[in-house]
Amino acid sequence: MNDTPNSGTEKKASDLKVRLISAVVMALIAGFALWVGSWLFAIFVILIAMAIIFEWYGLVGNFGYSKNITYFWMAFGILYIGYAAFTLIFFRLKDLTYIPTLMLLLVVIATDAGAYFAGRRFGKRKLAPSISPGKTWEGLLGGMIAAGLIWCCYSVMNNNSAWYEALLSGMGMAILAQVGDLCESWMKRKAGKKDSSTILPGHGGLFDRADGILAVFFILGIFHISMFLDNF
C-alpha cells in the first residue's frame, strides 16, 4: 500500500507548483510579445486566437445541437474570438507604448484575483449556482472593486478621465469579464467538459484563461466602432 497521510497534501503542492510554473511561463511569453509589439504581437495574438477557436469548436461539437445550430455557434465563435483578437492587436499597435494595453489586461487579472480572494473570505450568496457553483456575489463585488481601483489609478495618473468615471469604467469592465467567464463555464457544462482543453498544464485550455479578456475586448471593439460611426 503506497498511500500515506500526506499523499493528498503532496499532490496539492505538486499541482500548485505545476500551475505556478505554467503561469510564469505564460506571463513571460505574453509579456514579451506585448512589450515588443509590432508584427510579433499580432502574430502571437492571432495564433492564440486560432487555438481558442479550435477549443471553442471542441466544446460546441459536444452540445448535441442540430447541424445548422452547431454551424451557427461555430460561425459566432469565429466572429467573437476574431473580433476580440483584432481589437487587442489594434489597441497595442495604435499606441507607442505597451502600457495602455497592459493596464486593460491587468483590469481583467485584477477582476479574477479580487473575485477569488473576496469570494473565499466573504462569499456566501451564489452568483450562478447552476453554471459556476464557486462564484459568489461577494466575489463579483471584490473583483469589481479591484478592477475599478486599478483603472482609476491609471486613468487619474495619466489625466485620462475623472476618478469616478475611471472607477465606474473599471468596474464595468470587471462585470464584462465575469460575464465572459460565466458564458465559458456554461459552454463547458453544456459540453460536459471540465476544461476547454488540456494544453496548459494545471490551467486547462487557453479559452479557460482568456474568457474574460475576450469579453472585454469584444465589447471595447464594438464601443470604438460605434464612436467612429458617430463621428463619421
Secondary structure, 3 states (H helix, E strand, C coil): CCCCCCHHHHHHHHHHHHHHHHHHHHHHHHHHHHHHCHHHHHHHHHHHHHHHHHHHHHHHCCCCCCHHHHHHHHHHHHHHHHHHHHHHHHHHHHCCCCHHHHHHHHHHHHHHHHHHHHHHHHCCCEEECCCEEEEEHHHHHHHHHHHHHHHHHHHHHCCCCCHHHHHHHHHHHHHHHHHHHHHHHHHHHHHCCCCCCCCECCCECHHHHHHHHHHHHHHHHHHHHHHHHHHC
